[in-house]
Amino acid sequence: MAPYQFIERPTPFNTKGGSTLPIFAVTPAHIETGTIDPIALDWAQRAGYKAESGSLLLIPTAEGHLGGALFGLGTNPSEQPYITGRLARALPAGDWHIETAPLTANRLALGFGLGSYRFDRYKSEKSPAATLMIPRDADSADIKRQLAGVFLARDLINTPTNDMGPNQLETVFRGLAAHYKAEVSVITGDELLEQNFPLVHTVGRASADAPRLLELRWGKKGHRKVTLVGKGVCFDTGGLDIKPAASMLLMKKDMGGAANVMGLALMIMDAKLKVDLRVIVPVVENAISSNAFRPGDIYKSRKGLTVQIDNTDAEGRLILADALAYADEEEPDLLIDMATLTGAARVALGPDLPPFFTDDANLAHDLTEASLETDDPIWRLPLYSGYDKDIRAKFADLTNAPAGGMAGAITAALFLKRFVGKAKSWAHFDIYGWAQSERPHSPGGGEAQAIRALFHHIRESLR
């Protein structure tokens, strides 16, 4: 079964066979020592080509046709393991293969695939793209499933809220489940109150699209219990504590946590990992209307803890609180939550390095190792108990928005920790879900973060 795709797109890989043009991926040393194809070398020397990182030089034939290309890796290719992503956007349309490259086959192909991503759903004109023959020694199936998971997350985040509100996100969620024959249940609207998800209902009740809790189950009972929870705020106005206009421009990405756990779930199911998988996504739009929740309101959570609303723009932790409490009730072996939660995380580590929080030292070590092995960056921040006092409220058990603005990512993680107690291991990822500028493996826009590392960790933990 081919990996599920939300938006159908041409494959970045040549599946037809036939004639392909060669790419010589080279370092400056290859040019200096002459250890490449003589025709390519002659053309490189005539053009003064230096093989700088990401540089492309097309090679003509004697008849003036396109005969191949030189692609520069720079002096240290290991510094940019997915540099071949630039090829996908720089090469002319056509079918290509890598003739020589001092890179592993998997990195070469995965880099090309990641860089090939385009979000042109709303473009009237779609230009043809280059395709690459996957090297024979690459793990084609694994590369394709990782790309499918990443592209699903990117597509969901990039799609504007008029086409990706709570109703549409549920539709995609159901499509993913159907593709892998997973079970789905959905609790919608006032049913959330009847089934004790009061905070999810509170945050989403002002929207024309009813709030809901999506749940997917896949795998076999008795296998390792892996539960994924993703924040699904399809748009965040800030509520009555309304955001300024500039801060709303990217709020279609506030369901990035949901998008990422769905991409990770795709990888897990497509690889048929021996896990008992559960995916929980609380889905809302934080809108403004006469019944919107207010600053100063106090609500009881699913767990029974009361929460004082000190800022309606700190809504993500509210819906996650109910979802995490629900997830925790089944005592999973591994509980992961992902959310575009705090600006403080971006101030601390920037947009490209998502922090994670866990009090499990072994899990933290294993996740860090997985990050290094997959070149999918993450960084552990502390669950410092000294700040626990900051999440206490004057009139309730907890506040959703501690005063002072200090250590916001940590206090948000400590808030969530209050709703997890039975899971054997838990980690919270505070992701940005967006690439602000073009990189070799990404053209910019909606981004999958940490899910390749998480997939690698979960797969390796089963061996």
C-alpha positions in Angstrom: 0.0 0.0 0.0 1.4 3.4 -1.0 1.8 5.9 1.8 -1.2 8.2 2.3 -1.1 11.7 0.8 -3.4 14.5 1.7 -2.6 16.4 -1.5 -1.8 14.2 -4.4 1.5 15.3 -6.0 3.9 14.0 -8.6 6.6 11.7 -7.2 10.0 13.3 -7.0 11.5 10.0 -8.1 11.7 8.4 -11.5 9.6 5.4 -11.6 9.5 4.9 -15.4 13.1 3.9 -15.9 14.5 4.6 -19.3 17.2 7.2 -20.2 18.3 9.6 -17.4 20.9 12.4 -17.3 23.9 12.1 -14.9 24.6 14.4 -11.9 28.2 14.5 -10.7 28.0 15.6 -7.0 31.5 16.8 -6.2 33.7 18.6 -3.7 36.5 21.0 -4.7 38.9 18.2 -4.2 37.3 16.2 -7.0 38.0 19.1 -9.4 41.5 19.7 -8.1 42.5 16.0 -8.4 40.6 15.3 -11.5 38.8 12.3 -10.1 35.5 12.6 -12.0 34.3 11.9 -15.4 36.7 13.5 -18.0 34.0 15.3 -19.9 32.5 16.7 -16.7 36.0 17.7 -15.5 36.9 19.5 -18.7 33.7 21.5 -18.6 34.2 22.3 -14.9 37.7 23.6 -15.6 36.6 25.6 -18.6 33.8 27.3 -16.6 36.0 27.9 -13.5 33.7 25.8 -11.5 34.7 25.6 -7.8 32.1 23.1 -6.5 30.9 25.4 -3.8 28.1 24.1 -1.6 24.8 24.0 -3.5 26.2 25.3 -6.8 24.9 23.8 -10.1 26.6 23.8 -13.4 24.8 22.3 -16.4 26.9 20.3 -18.9 26.1 20.5 -22.6 26.8 17.9 -25.2 28.9 18.5 -28.3 25.6 19.0 -30.2 24.5 21.7 -27.7 21.9 19.5 -25.9 21.7 19.0 -22.1 24.2 16.3 -21.2 24.3 16.3 -17.4 25.1 18.5 -14.4 27.8 19.2 -11.8 26.5 19.8 -8.3 28.8 21.3 -5.6 29.0 19.8 -2.1 31.5 22.2 -0.7 34.6 21.2 1.3 32.6 19.5 4.0 29.5 17.7 2.7 28.7 16.3 6.2 27.8 19.8 7.4 24.7 19.8 5.1 23.6 16.2 4.9 20.5 17.1 2.9 22.2 19.5 0.5 20.8 17.5 -2.4 17.5 19.1 -1.7 18.7 22.1 -3.6 19.0 19.9 -6.7 15.3 19.2 -6.7 14.6 22.9 -7.1 17.6 23.9 -9.3 17.6 21.2 -11.9 15.7 21.6 -15.2 12.7 19.3 -15.6 13.7 15.9 -16.7 14.8 12.5 -15.4 18.2 12.4 -13.6 20.4 10.0 -11.7 23.4 10.5 -9.4 26.6 9.3 -11.1 29.0 10.1 -8.2 28.4 11.4 -4.7 30.4 11.1 -1.4 27.1 10.7 0.5 25.1 7.7 1.6 22.4 6.6 -0.8 19.6 7.2 1.8 20.7 10.7 2.6 21.1 11.6 -1.0 17.6 10.4 -2.0 15.9 11.7 1.2 17.5 15.1 0.7 16.4 15.3 -2.9 12.9 14.2 -1.9 12.6 16.7 1.0 13.8 19.5 -1.2 11.4 18.6 -4.0 8.3 19.7 -1.9 6.1 22.3 -3.5 2.8 23.7 -2.2 1.2 24.8 -5.4 -2.4 23.8 -4.6 -3.6 27.4 -5.2 -1.3 28.2 -8.2 -3.0 28.5 -11.6 0.2 27.4 -13.3 2.2 24.4 -12.2 5.7 24.0 -13.6 7.2 20.6 -14.3 9.9 19.3 -11.9 13.0 17.2 -12.1 12.8 13.6 -11.0 15.6 11.4 -9.6 16.3 7.7 -10.0 16.6 6.3 -6.4 20.0 4.7 -6.0 19.8 0.9 -5.9 21.3 0.6 -2.4 18.8 3.1 -0.9 15.8 2.0 1.2 13.2 3.2 -1.2 10.2 2.2 0.9 11.5 3.9 4.0 12.4 7.1 2.1 9.0 7.3 0.5 7.1 6.8 3.8 9.2 9.5 5.6 8.6 11.9 2.7 4.8 11.1 2.9 4.8 11.9 6.6 6.7 15.1 6.2 4.6 16.2 3.2 1.4 15.5 5.0 2.5 17.7 7.9 3.6 20.4 5.5 0.4 20.3 3.5 -1.8 20.5 6.5 0.0 23.5 7.9 0.3 25.3 4.6 -3.4 25.0 3.8 -5.3 28.1 4.9 -8.0 27.9 7.5 -10.8 28.5 5.0 -9.9 25.0 3.7 -8.5 23.5 6.9 -10.9 24.3 9.7 -12.0 21.7 12.2 -14.4 20.0 9.8 -11.7 19.6 7.1 -9.0 18.5 9.6 -11.4 15.8 10.7 -11.9 14.7 7.1 -8.1 14.3 6.6 -7.8 12.5 9.9 -10.5 10.1 8.8 -8.8 9.6 5.4 -5.5 8.8 7.1 -7.2 6.2 9.3 -9.1 4.7 6.5 -6.0 4.2 4.4 -4.3 2.2 7.1 -7.5 0.5 8.3 -7.4 2.2 11.7 -10.3 2.8 14.0 -11.6 6.4 14.4 -13.9 8.0 17.0 -14.9 11.6 17.1 -16.6 13.6 20.0 -18.1 16.8 18.7 -19.7 19.9 20.2 -21.7 19.6 23.4 -20.9 15.9 23.5 -17.5 17.0 24.8 -19.2 18.3 27.9 -21.2 15.0 28.3 -18.0 13.0 28.0 -15.9 15.2 30.2 -13.7 17.3 27.9 -14.7 20.7 29.3 -11.6 22.6 28.3 -11.7 21.5 24.7 -15.3 22.6 24.6 -14.5 25.9 26.3 -11.8 27.0 23.9 -13.7 26.0 20.7 -17.3 26.8 21.5 -17.2 30.3 19.9 -16.4 29.0 16.4 -19.0 28.3 13.7 -17.1 24.9 13.4 -17.8 22.9 16.5 -14.8 21.8 18.7 -14.1 18.1 18.6 -11.7 15.4 19.9 -10.3 13.1 17.2 -9.0 9.6 18.1 -7.3 7.0 16.0 -6.4 3.4 17.2 -4.2 1.1 15.2 -2.1 -1.9 15.9 -2.3 -4.8 18.3 -3.2 -5.0 21.9 -0.3 -6.3 23.9 2.3 -4.4 21.8 4.1 -1.4 23.2 1.6 1.4 23.9 2.5 4.5 21.9 0.2 7.5 22.3 0.5 10.7 20.3 -1.3 13.9 21.2 -1.3 16.9 18.9 -2.6 20.5 19.4 -5.2 21.2 16.7 -6.0 24.9 16.9 -7.0 25.5 13.3 -6.8 29.3 13.8 -5.9 31.3 16.8 -7.3 34.9 17.0 -6.1 35.0 20.6 -9.7 35.0 21.7 -11.0 38.1 23.6 -7.3 38.8 24.4 -7.0 39.3 20.6 -3.7 39.2 18.9 -2.4 42.1 16.9 -2.8 41.8 13.1 0.9 40.9 12.5 0.7 38.1 15.0 -2.2 36.5 13.3 -0.6 36.2 9.9 0.8 32.7 10.5 -2.0 31.4 12.8 -3.1 28.9 10.3 -0.1 27.0 11.5 -1.4 26.7 15.1 -2.6 23.2 14.3 1.1 22.2 13.6 1.1 19.8 16.5 -1.8 17.9 15.1 -0.2 18.0 11.6 3.1 16.6 12.9 1.6 13.8 15.0 -0.5 12.8 12.0 2.6 12.7 9.8 4.4 10.6 12.5 1.4 8.2 12.7 1.6 7.8 9.0 5.2 6.7 9.2 4.5 4.3 12.1 1.5 2.6 10.4 3.1 2.5 7.0 6.2 0.7 8.5 3.8 -1.7 10.2 5.7 -1.2 13.5 4.6 -3.6 16.3 3.0 -1.0 18.5 -0.4 -0.3 20.0 -0.9 3.1 18.5 -3.3 5.8 19.7 -3.5 9.3 18.2 -5.5 12.0 20.0 -6.1 15.4 18.5 -8.2 18.1 20.2 -9.4 20.3 17.4 -10.8 23.9 17.8 -10.8 27.3 16.4 -10.1 30.0 19.0 -12.6 32.5 17.7 -14.4 35.5 19.1 -18.2 35.7 19.6 -20.6 36.4 22.4 -20.0 33.0 23.9 -16.2 33.1 23.8 -14.5 32.2 27.1 -13.2 35.2 29.0 -10.2 36.3 31.1 -11.0 35.6 34.7 -13.2 32.6 34.0 -12.4 29.4 35.9 -13.1 25.9 34.5 -12.7 22.4 35.7 -10.5 20.1 33.6 -11.1 16.5 32.8 -8.6 15.6 35.5 -10.5 17.6 38.0 -7.9 20.4 38.4 -9.4 23.9 38.0 -7.8 26.4 35.7 -8.1 30.2 35.9 -8.1 31.9 32.6 -5.6 34.8 32.8 -5.2 35.0 29.0 -7.4 33.6 26.3 -4.4 33.5 24.0 -2.9 30.7 26.1 -5.5 28.3 24.8 -3.4 25.5 23.4 -2.4 24.2 26.8 -6.0 24.1 27.8 -7.1 21.7 25.1 -3.9 19.6 25.5 -4.7 19.3 29.3 -7.9 17.4 28.6 -6.4 15.4 25.8 -3.3 14.4 27.9 -5.4 13.5 30.9 -7.5 11.2 28.6 -4.4 9.7 27.0 -2.8 9.1 30.4 -5.7 7.1 31.6 -4.6 4.1 29.6 -1.1 4.2 31.0 0.9 4.3 27.8 4.5 3.1 27.6 5.3 6.2 25.6 3.3 9.4 25.5 4.3 12.2 23.1 2.6 15.5 22.7 3.4 18.1 20.1 2.2 21.7 20.0 3.0 25.1 18.5 2.7 26.3 22.1 4.9 29.2 23.1 6.8 32.2 21.6 9.2 31.7 24.5 10.5 28.5 22.9 11.3 30.5 19.7 13.1 33.2 21.7 15.2 30.6 23.4 16.1 28.4 20.4 14.8 30.0 17.3 12.4 28.6 14.7 14.5 25.6 13.5 15.4 23.9 16.8 12.3 22.7 18.7 12.8 22.1 22.4 11.4 19.0 24.2 10.7 18.4 27.9 10.8 15.2 29.8 11.7 14.0 33.2 12.8 10.6 31.8 16.6 10.8 31.4 16.9 7.6 29.4 14.2 8.8 27.0 15.9 12.2 26.7 19.2 10.5 25.8 17.6 8.2 23.2 15.7 11.1 21.6 18.9 13.1 21.4 20.7 10.2 19.7 17.9 9.7 17.3 18.0 13.4 16.4 21.7 13.2 15.6 21.3 10.1 13.6 18.5 11.5 11.4 19.8 15.2 11.3 16.3 16.2 12.6 17.3 18.7 15.3 15.8 18.9 18.8 17.1 20.2 22.1 16.1 19.3 25.7 15.0 22.0 28.0 14.5 21.5 31.7 11.3 20.8 33.6 12.6 23.0 36.4 10.4 22.4 39.4 11.5 25.8 40.9 9.1 27.4 38.5 6.1 25.3 39.5 5.0 28.0 41.8 4.4 30.3 38.8 1.6 28.2 37.5 -0.4 28.4 40.7 -3.5 30.6 40.5 -5.0 32.8 43.2 -8.5 31.5 42.9 -8.0 28.1 41.2 -5.5 25.2 41.1 -3.7 26.5 38.0 -3.4 29.5 35.8 -3.1 29.2 32.1 -0.9 32.3 31.8 1.7 33.0 34.5 2.5 36.6 35.1 5.9 38.1 34.4 6.6 36.4 31.0 9.7 34.6 32.3 10.5 31.0 31.3 7.3 30.7 29.3 8.2 27.5 27.5 9.1 25.8 30.8 6.0 26.9 32.7 3.8 25.7 29.8 5.5 22.3 30.0 5.0 22.2 33.8 1.4 23.0 33.3 1.0 20.1 30.9 2.9 17.8 33.3 0.1 18.2 35.8 -2.1 16.2 33.5 0.3 13.3 33.1 1.0 10.8 35.9 0.4 7.2 34.7 2.4 7.1 31.5 5.7 5.3 31.8 7.5 7.9 29.7 6.3 11.3 28.5 7.8 14.0 26.4 6.4 17.4 25.3 7.6 19.0 22.1 7.1 22.8 21.7 7.5 23.1 17.9 7.3 26.1 15.6 6.0 24.1 12.6 7.2 26.7 10.1 10.4 27.3 8.1 10.9 31.0 7.8 13.3 30.8 4.9 14.4 28.4 2.2 16.8 25.6 3.2 18.3 22.8 1.2 15.7 20.3 2.4 12.8 22.8 2.5 11.4 25.6 0.3 10.1 27.4 3.4 6.6 27.4 4.9 4.9 24.7 6.9 7.4 22.3 8.3 7.6 18.9 10.0 9.7 19.0 13.1 11.1 16.2 15.2 8.9 13.5 13.6 11.7 11.8 11.6 13.7 11.6 14.9 10.7 10.3 16.8 10.0 7.7 14.1 13.6 6.5 14.3 13.5 6.3 18.1 10.2 4.4 18.2 11.4 1.9 15.5 14.8 1.4 17.2 13.2 0.9 20.6 11.3 -2.1 19.2 14.4 -4.0 18.1 
